[in-house]
């Protein structure tokens, strides 16, 4: 074994010499050989001078044991060895002086420095390579960090401790176990691989690969990882967690579970103490109770303040078994109570929404979970079938996940395109639309009611144009068309033949037909006006 070490050394030194002098071709071969031999002898002498022998400091007895080798000495009782500023204690040992090795047994203790100590039942230490192999009931203590395993290799050259068959690390707050582990004693960093479990009173981490710094208490995840606590569960494939500050950053397939809500994103930042989180790129938030999905590219979560926002291509999807409502705005905001149940959902600025049976635009809207009302603000317009409806404010009532009523407050207006490319119109102070199976079948108009209505025969031929006013009226709709209008309280209606009707009077005040702004499908909600 000793000769093998010398062979490796000579070969390495020869390679160094050849690389250094391969450009010198004019030297005679004999001189080159002399230089090589001289250099090798010099390097070997230097190496030999650097190697220090293991010293026996004390023992109860020492005896030569030829059966163990020509250079073996049997050391018994309270033995202490020293080698390059470390002390090794044991009950008994074999000291191989020529090889500069020891095999020690019983109550092994290696004192490396003021903070680092190691213990085991058996020790194999090689002085020439400065490698220690600790076997059975191994314990490494470095200040408040304790490593336990059954086989530990300590490399004094790199100051690293390595185990390959399961180990456990404990400190003041955490317990960490893994199949493989590497402890860098200088930097106080631990690298764990294969079936890693980090247990903290507040959470448990399961990971494939983890790097832990005992100085900063920061855990870095380098593979599939799950962090599980009473409040939530986090998954990622890359990221870090500051166990002191409760701050974390996750990337690569990050997923955040909180009760009935799940958040997916490219990357996620979360401050547990502050109750604040941020998500970036390809964000999807699913609420299984409210049957809502929110998507975007940037999100913020304020747990203590009770709200969250999503921006950058934000879209909210309210789904049921039959259809889904898609809402887009510059910003989507959700408020929630102390139990994390959603109270209200807001969409503000440039809001557009689409569902097969109803579409709309407005500046802002709010959905209240308590009464299932959607309120549209600032120039709201909705479309159902061939009807365009608008007012100062529109309120949509949801019952059993279906639209049951629509309330139009102040300056309410209904327009539908007649077969002659003219417009049927109904106007009033307030309107209430009634729906069944999400289809508009009746409208009640209250206050200052006005109508312009093209009356047709069963074969579709035009009978005349009905222009009327009353205080209130009721409209009935069938097969997407107005079938009848009933005027209530002070009615005044006139049926004009088409030729006698004044074209200037066939368009009511505040008329606007903006069909080009109608969202055509779920992707058209992102269209800029």
Secondary structure, DSSP 8 states (H G I E B T S, - for coil): -HHHHHHHHHHHHHHHHHHHHTT--SS-HHHHHHHHHHHHHHHHHHHHHH----EEEE-SEEEE-GGG-TTEEEEEEEEEEEETTEEEEEEEEEEETTTTEEEEEEEEEEE-SSSEEEEEEEEEEETTTTEEEEEEEEEEEETTEEEEEEEEEEETTTTEEEESS-EEEE-SSEEEEESEEEEETTTTEEEEEEEEEEEETTEEEEEEEEEEETTTTEEEE-S-EEEEESS-EEEESEEEEETTTTEEEEEEEEEEEETTEEEEEEEEEEETTTTEEEEEEEEEEEETTTTEEEEEEEEEEETTTTEEEEESS-EEEEE-SS-EEEEE-SEEEEEE-TT--EEEEEEEEEEEEEETTEEEEEEEEEEETTTTEEEEEEEEEEEETTEEEEEEEEEEEEETTEEEEEEEEEEEEEEEE-TTS-EEEEEEEEEEEEEETTEEEEEEEEEEEEEEEEEE-TTS-EEEEEEEEEEEEEEEEETTEEEEEEEESS-EEEEE-TTTS-GGGSS-TT----GGGS--STTGGG---
